[in-house]
């Protein structure tokens, strides 16, 4: 079999994985707080311990995929419990699987004034405790996440970040998993009450990228077919 077929196959596999990621970005182009994923590739040299001629071949693999953390556009909603984070930072929330980070600020309150995410997870505030807001008046949340009710400070949101956002792992419903030791207080941010952050995945850009990746994948498929035909020709000549 022509050695090049393995190289082409590695490229096809990598492009197929990239195709899945771009398609997911496109599907979430209207999901509030969504961060698009980007992939990086790396070159893998042939294993000379198995084949002495492998040093002239290199393969491609996806090195990793990570979320592109650029802030999305802010959309005014007028809802006092909608919060957009301008700049760096995440809400810190408590889930049934532990602490998670969240950019999607579509919040709500339970009957006791507990502040919840749109999926029902508890939003954490001072000293890592759930935020409780009096239900007697509409809360006012300032740019630093301080919460006011009837002119009194009743709590504060915990806005955090991590030094290297590429280490974040996506969880369900827009949540992110981070090592607890890597979580630090955010500094460069502003909370916008009555706004939600839109997805940073641009639908048009994602469609263009999707077409490009599809074409690259098809090119890899044609290369594989060409190498297969070469093998078949060699076999016929040998006979």
Secondary structure as GFF3:
##gff-version 3
##sequence-region A 1 239
A	DSSP	alpha_helix	4	27	.	.	.	ID=ss1
A	DSSP	beta_strand	37	45	.	.	.	ID=ss2
A	DSSP	three_ten_helix	54	56	.	.	.	ID=ss3
A	DSSP	beta_strand	58	67	.	.	.	ID=ss4
A	DSSP	beta_strand	74	76	.	.	.	ID=ss5
A	DSSP	beta_strand	83	87	.	.	.	ID=ss6
A	DSSP	beta_strand	90	95	.	.	.	ID=ss7
A	DSSP	beta_strand	98	102	.	.	.	ID=ss8
A	DSSP	beta_strand	107	109	.	.	.	ID=ss9
A	DSSP	beta_strand	115	117	.	.	.	ID=ss10
A	DSSP	beta_strand	122	123	.	.	.	ID=ss11
A	DSSP	three_ten_helix	126	128	.	.	.	ID=ss12
A	DSSP	beta_strand	140	141	.	.	.	ID=ss13
A	DSSP	beta_strand	146	149	.	.	.	ID=ss14
A	DSSP	beta_strand	152	156	.	.	.	ID=ss15
A	DSSP	beta_strand	159	162	.	.	.	ID=ss16
A	DSSP	three_ten_helix	165	167	.	.	.	ID=ss17
A	DSSP	beta_strand	169	170	.	.	.	ID=ss18
A	DSSP	three_ten_helix	172	174	.	.	.	ID=ss19
A	DSSP	beta_strand	175	177	.	.	.	ID=ss20
A	DSSP	three_ten_helix	180	182	.	.	.	ID=ss21
A	DSSP	beta_strand	183	185	.	.	.	ID=ss22
A	DSSP	beta_strand	189	193	.	.	.	ID=ss23
A	DSSP	beta_strand	195	197	.	.	.	ID=ss24
A	DSSP	alpha_helix	203	238	.	.	.	ID=ss25
###
